[in-house]
Amino acid sequence: MLMNITYGIMTGIGTIDRLKKKATNTMGHSVEEPISLEDVFGMNRNITWLLPTEPMLPDYDRVVGFSMPQRLLREGGDNASIC
């Protein structure tokens, strides 16, 4: 299990995607980039990633892949209108 996680962080490809590419013989066409350790553990220098707290990520929306409407409204960004 640790080997799969380490491989996923180093290559940027998850287990399911890796198995799909292996089955279709397209592993050589992979364009994924490695995952930065700041995206995994956060930006704090303290060892807070052992505790279930919200990590300080460089760009939270990019890391998690979505943005919550409450967060957009709270931060008051340009696209804060919700349909």
C-alpha positions as CSV (number, residue, x, y, z in Angstrom):
1,M,0.0,0.0,0.0
2,L,2.8,2.4,0.8
3,M,4.5,1.6,-2.5
4,N,1.3,2.5,-4.4
5,I,1.0,5.8,-2.5
6,T,4.7,6.6,-3.1
7,Y,4.4,5.7,-6.8
8,G,1.3,7.9,-7.1
9,I,3.0,10.9,-5.5
10,M,6.2,10.5,-7.6
11,T,4.4,10.0,-10.9
12,G,1.1,11.9,-10.4
13,I,-1.0,9.0,-11.5
14,G,-3.4,7.0,-9.2
15,T,-3.8,3.3,-9.0
16,I,-7.0,3.1,-11.1
17,D,-5.6,5.3,-13.8
18,R,-2.4,3.3,-13.8
19,L,-4.2,0.0,-14.2
20,K,-6.4,1.5,-17.0
21,K,-3.3,2.7,-18.9
22,K,-1.6,-0.7,-18.3
23,A,-4.6,-2.5,-19.7
24,T,-4.8,-0.4,-22.8
25,N,-1.0,-0.3,-23.2
26,T,-0.8,3.5,-23.1
27,M,1.6,3.9,-20.1
28,G,4.2,5.6,-22.4
29,H,1.7,8.3,-23.3
30,S,1.3,9.6,-19.7
31,V,1.5,13.4,-19.3
32,E,0.8,13.6,-15.5
33,E,3.3,15.6,-13.4
34,P,4.5,14.5,-9.9
35,I,2.5,15.8,-6.9
36,S,4.3,18.4,-4.9
37,L,4.9,17.5,-1.2
38,E,3.3,20.9,-0.3
39,D,0.0,19.6,-1.9
40,V,0.2,16.4,0.3
41,F,1.4,17.7,3.7
42,G,0.6,21.5,3.5
43,M,2.9,24.5,3.9
44,N,3.4,24.5,7.7
45,R,6.8,23.7,9.0
46,N,5.2,22.0,12.1
47,I,4.1,18.4,12.0
48,T,0.4,19.2,11.9
49,W,-0.4,16.7,9.2
50,L,-0.6,14.0,11.8
51,L,-3.6,15.7,13.3
52,P,-7.0,16.0,11.6
53,T,-6.7,19.8,11.1
54,E,-7.3,21.7,7.9
55,P,-3.9,22.0,6.2
56,M,-2.5,25.3,4.9
57,L,-2.2,24.6,1.1
58,P,-0.6,26.9,-1.4
59,D,-3.8,26.9,-3.6
60,Y,-6.6,25.0,-1.9
61,D,-9.0,25.0,-4.8
62,R,-6.3,23.6,-7.2
63,V,-5.3,20.9,-4.8
64,V,-8.8,19.6,-4.0
65,G,-10.1,20.2,-7.5
66,F,-13.2,22.3,-6.7
67,S,-14.3,25.4,-4.7
68,M,-17.1,25.5,-2.2
69,P,-19.7,28.3,-2.8
70,Q,-19.4,29.3,0.9
71,R,-15.7,29.8,0.4
72,L,-16.2,31.9,-2.7
73,L,-18.7,34.2,-0.9
74,R,-16.5,34.5,2.2
75,E,-13.4,35.4,0.2
76,G,-15.4,37.8,-1.9
77,G,-13.7,36.9,-5.2
78,D,-14.7,38.3,-8.6
79,N,-16.8,35.3,-9.4
80,A,-18.7,35.2,-6.1
81,S,-22.2,35.2,-7.6
82,I,-23.9,31.8,-7.3
83,C,-26.7,30.9,-9.7
